[in-house]
Amino acid sequence: MVEPHQAKSDGGFFATIFVMIGLIWMTVTGLCTGSVALWTGFINGADYFGGREGIGEFLDNFAFVLAIGAACFAPGLVFWLIGKALRRGS
């Protein structure tokens, strides 16, 4: 007689919690960083595609997004990776 497959519950709950925290963290920080970059562009009157100065401002904001956004995004990525590792282990 074949017994039905039972899901392992050792770590599955915590793995899901870590994955969800990571996803929420990455989403919120990504949206926040993007909105701040756009907002600073609008406040400064950035004309991104209006000439050399516009491209320079765009690249400055892009560097801001990469520097600050990556530092805020990284902890969420770590939570997500830990959750994925726990999920594989269980």
C-alpha positions as MATLAB code, in Angstrom:
seq = 'MVEPHQAKSDGGFFATIFVMIGLIWMTVTGLCTGSVALWTGFINGADYFGGREGIGEFLDNFAFVLAIGAACFAPGLVFWLIGKALRRGS';
ca = [
       0.000    0.000    0.000;
       1.324    3.422   -0.942;
       1.163    6.067    1.728;
       0.300    9.618    0.687;
       3.148   12.095    0.546;
       3.178   14.319    3.592;
       4.713   17.770    3.457;
       7.605   18.417    5.779;
       6.835   21.196    8.216;
      10.334   21.621    9.690;
      11.392   25.045    8.500;
       8.760   25.533    5.810;
       6.975   28.189    7.822;
      10.144   30.131    8.573;
      11.315   29.758    4.979;
       8.067   31.305    3.777;
       8.373   34.123    6.319;
      11.931   34.907    5.178;
      10.940   34.823    1.496;
       7.970   37.130    2.075;
       9.973   39.591    4.185;
      12.633   39.658    1.472;
      10.137   40.228   -1.320;
       8.299   42.969    0.552;
      11.580   44.632    1.547;
      12.928   44.592   -2.027;
       9.653   45.876   -3.473;
       9.229   48.723   -0.999;
      12.843   49.895   -1.196;
      12.831   49.692   -4.983;
       9.654   51.753   -5.262;
      10.874   54.256   -2.687;
      14.252   54.747   -4.364;
      12.700   55.086   -7.797;
      10.126   57.595   -6.612;
      12.773   59.682   -4.833;
      14.917   59.706   -7.989;
      11.960   60.829  -10.094;
      10.856   63.379   -7.513;
      14.303   64.960   -7.319;
      14.317   65.127  -11.109;
      10.989   66.947  -11.143;
      11.961   69.316   -8.324;
      15.217   70.253  -10.044;
      13.382   70.705  -13.333;
      15.304   67.915  -14.994;
      14.862   67.752  -18.721;
      16.363   64.311  -19.190;
      16.198   64.265  -22.959;
      16.634   67.939  -23.720;
      20.381   68.029  -24.316;
      23.711   67.362  -22.679;
      22.721   68.789  -19.313;
      19.599   66.616  -19.287;
      21.564   63.428  -19.907;
      24.020   64.425  -17.165;
      21.192   64.883  -14.689;
      19.741   61.551  -15.735;
      23.080   59.816  -15.137;
      23.439   61.543  -11.758;
      20.031   60.261  -10.687;
      20.852   56.821  -12.085;
      24.052   56.749   -9.994;
      21.974   57.754   -6.961;
      19.554   54.903   -7.596;
      22.388   52.403   -7.918;
      24.321   53.574   -4.856;
      21.539   54.196   -2.347;
      19.023   51.759   -3.798;
      21.449   48.840   -3.872;
      22.392   49.408   -0.238;
      18.707   49.349    0.749;
      17.854   46.465   -1.598;
      20.652   44.147   -0.390;
      19.191   43.189    3.034;
      15.932   42.180    1.351;
      17.878   40.050   -1.099;
      19.687   38.383    1.804;
      16.378   37.573    3.520;
      15.017   36.153    0.263;
      18.117   34.006   -0.333;
      18.029   32.658    3.232;
      14.357   31.759    2.799;
      15.068   29.993   -0.497;
      17.920   28.050    1.103;
      15.694   27.017    4.023;
      12.990   25.952    1.598;
      15.440   23.736   -0.333;
      16.743   22.246    2.917;
      13.335   21.192    4.188;
];
